[in-house]
Structure formats: C-alpha cells, structure tokens
Amino acid sequence: MIIVLRPDATDEQIAHVKEKLEAVGLAVHVSKGKERTVLGAIGDERVLMEQPIGAFPGVEKVVPILKPYKLASREFHADNTIININGAAIGDKKIQLIAGPCAVENREMLIGIAKEIKDEGGMFIRGGAFKPRTSPYTFQGLGLEGLKYLAEARDKTGLRVVTELMDPRDLEMVNEYADVIQIGARNMQNFRLLQEVGNYDKPVILKRGLSATIKEFLMSAEYIMSRGNHKVILCERGIRTFETATRNTLDLSAVPVLKQLTHLPVIVDPSHGVGKWDLVTPMARAAVAAGADGILVEIHPNPENALSDGEQSLKISVFKEMMRQLRLIAQAVGREI
C-alpha cells in the first residue's frame, strides 16, 4: 500500500505517519518525488486495513499496490530512479558504458583495457574475479588477486568497478573492492544472496535469469529492495529459447516493458545476449534505440586467447567503432553516450 502525502505535508507529519505504521510492525519506505512524498507500507494487509491512515495529518490518499513487486513498481515511485555511483549516474540522460573482459586474467591486460575504456568516455570497468562456469574444469577466476587488479585499474583511470558476487561468504571482500556488485543470471533467484546484498548500501546490477519472466525478474529485485537497498539496476542479457543460432535470445522488448512497470534503471548486455562478437554491435545499437540506460559489453585485446567468452568479446578496434555508432544513435533518441 502507498500513502500519498499532501504537497504541503511537513517533515513532522511525514515522520508521524511513518512512526505510526512502524509501530504496528510494517516496513515503511519513503519516496520523495518532484511534487509528492509517498510512503510505501509493506507487511500484513490485515494490519494495514485496521489503520485509519486516511485520517492521519498530511495524508492525501491511500492507494493499494496491486503489483506483487511493491517497491520496484511505478505505483510506488512514479519518477525514474537515478543511481549515482561516485559521480556517474545510471538512469539519467547519459547512457553509461560498462565494459571490460569477461574474466580478470592478469594485471597488465586489465589496466590496458581500462585505459581504452577511459579514452572512449566510459566510466565503468567490468571484470569477473569469481567466474560461474558451466564446467568445473574451466577457469574460475583469480579471486582476491583479481579484485586487487580491478582496484588498481580504478586508481589509475578513475573508472568505477563492476564485478560479480557468487557467494554470500565473499560479500565483505567484494564489497571492499567493488563500486557495483553484479548478480549473475544463474543467481537471479538465489534469494539468500539477494537478501544479503540488500543489507548493504551498494549499487547492484541484477541480471535476468536464463528462463525468467519479467515478473520473476522484478520479484528478485524486490528481494534486494525489501532489505533496504533500493540501488538496483536491471540487466537484460538474453533468455533461453528454442533458438540455437545465438547463445541466447536477447529480449529487447524487455527494455520498454520494464520501463513501463518499474522506476529502476535498465541496461542491456548484448555480449551474453548473442554470444557472437559480430552480432554485439548491432544489438547494442538496438538496445540504445529501445531506451536502455546502459550497455554492458565484453572486450579483450586478443579474444582468441581469452580464458573465457572469447567468441563474444570485441577487439579494441571493433569496440571503438561500436562506440562511434552508438553516439550517433544516442543523439538521434535525445540522449548521449
């Protein structure tokens, strides 16, 4: 249920309503928009019905949230959420580039890639220190060593670090080095992991599961937000269908659909969406045109020798040409990259 306050509601009145709701065991989340302040009350609906909320000073109306994902819905927060990550905003006019190797392989390569990203105007470097692989015998990442390389790349270039968290036991360590925690597609419904990252004030990129519906995707975001962390960035990365021509089927219709249903930023990962480097650029172009707030791509100086996902990684020259094309499309839809 959302409680819409009057435009002239005072801070004291807002605090009074919040205190009353919390006193009966409800979790209350405050959302301040341009014209209205809205309180989201989450808990037992029977308790909500017993409260004369409409009579509280400063309350304009009480509206039930019909969607099962309460905090992530536009009913709760009508304006787009903009997540500021050390001066880089995701969800605003600028479409953010998040690029880097699939896995952190060594220090020299990573720092070299970071400089290329910086030269193209990117503000984020991504790289896996812990890698979830289909086979237990393939490269699993450098772990703590990889995190330290990412931190060094940040120190040298100013880029923000995005890296994946797989295990709640590694949360403290990843939190120390990362600016953004990524939850991979295979862990989208690892609810214990989602709840743990929800306890931290750290932006989270949540990737859509391999076979997840939009509703299931948003319910996973709700797990994070229900613990107090509203800095969730949704990432479409392709879903598993009957089609075998590409690694996955990149569902670009998810971008406008999510934009209608939720206030959270939406980014697209065309690299995992198609799994073939020569298809990444066209799908990145389409993602920008569809309204994505960011593009997440894998790049590598020598994809033939990459330790993971070389077939979908862009060479630096291809990456630069892609960025040139994306700038033109972003301008055409009233944005920038």
Secondary structure, DSSP 8 states (H G I E B T S, - for coil): -EEEE-TT--HHHHHHHHHHHHHTT-EEEEEE-SS-EEEEEES-HHHHHHS-GGGSTTEEEEE---SS--TTBTTT--S---EEETTEEESSSB-EEEEE-SB---HHHHHHHHHHHHHTT--EEE-BSS---SSTTS----THHHHHHHHHHHHHH--EEEEE---GGGHHHHHHH-SEEEE-GGGTT-HHHHHHHHTSSS-EEEE--TT--HHHHHHHHHHHHTTT---EEEEE--B--S--SSSSB--TTHHHHHHHHBSS-EEE-HHHHH--HHHHHHHHHHHHHHT-SEEEEEB-S-GGG-SS-GGG-B-HHHHHHHHHHHHHHHHHTT-B-
